[in-house]
């Protein structure tokens, strides 16, 4: 071959690490080792026994490549002969398990390359797949005698997973959804978590619950330095609430609903940036049957044997019109005030009605609101609602004091 081909990965330098060697002054070397450490230009002055130095060193190996990072490589073709070669075409492709990508900056051929001259190129690619990647570099050229030459080189590397993301969903009675995201650093170096946000679907608004208000300013619950050490896990919490136009539709709260996706941005080493977006997160919404009853308002604390008011919301989750009758059944502690067996009228599919009810408790303590029954007169079907909510019942003397 007339040409020599070289490929080098471009990465940031790392901090130099040294192994401190010291001993006590009464040992045979005396203070010799300590003096050598203090005179070593790679050590941190005043902290010579630390392994981490204050100098930078170039990478000595290929290193690890993680999903979400940008793979950069320097490609050089050098004419090692004493002849001029012509029509040099350099092509770099990246082969993954699912696709083949062209990374060459230019597809045009170089007219000629003189002896001891080079053709240089830098390629960049944001890694979006894990597993085996093969960098395929091909060079074609023509010699002075008109002979066409061609050769290829292959560079194989593995793309690793940097983070382990687990999600948990908690469904609230008020149609709110709480998402807990557990993010674990499974690399061998610390990460600076620059951003972890939730991009909600079109049906939801999201509120991040990862900050606290201190002196009028929002402060992260993880502190001012949001570093994630290797194998450490951090939990992020988000609250999603259906938008008003979707909250009124019973179909939104049934079946599988798309919540959104997590957007995670981090930095490693000397500011090397990585970014991952999860696929669309889905949760299985709780089933409410044909009729859903939820509480809109209820007091936290009430007086013993004194009436208090609650507001209920009844939603028709079926695909047919219902004619509902409300019955109120007393329990050992909860007593309903009003007429039982009253007609609520017709309720069309995906429609709701609000109902104000009055009740009292004859027993102190944390009491469960139970005993509501809804009957559909069309199908003669009764829906029972117990343990709807809980209320704290205290004597009037305790509450006034």
Buried (B, 14 or more C-beta within 10 A) or exposed (E): EBBEBEBEBEBBEBBBEBEBEBEEEEEEBEEBBBEBBEEBEBBBEEEBEEEEBEBEEEBEEEEBBBBBBBBBBEBBBBBEBEEBBBEBBBBBBBBBEEEEEEBBEEEEBBEBBEEEEEBEBEBEBEBBEBEEBBBBBBBBBBBEEEEEBEEEEEBEBEBBBBBEBEBEBEBEEEBBBBBBBEBBBBBEBBBBBEEBBBEBBEBBEBEEBBEEEEEEEEEEEBEEEBBBEEEEEBEBBBBBBBBEEBBEBBEBBBEEBBBBBBBBBBBBBEEBEBBBEBEEBBBEBEEBEBBBBBBEEBEEEBBBBEEBEBEBBBBBBBEEEBBBBBBBEEBEBBBBEEEBEEEBEEBEBBBBEEBEBEBBBBEBEEBBBBBBBBBBEEEEEEBEBEEBBEBBBBEEEEBEE
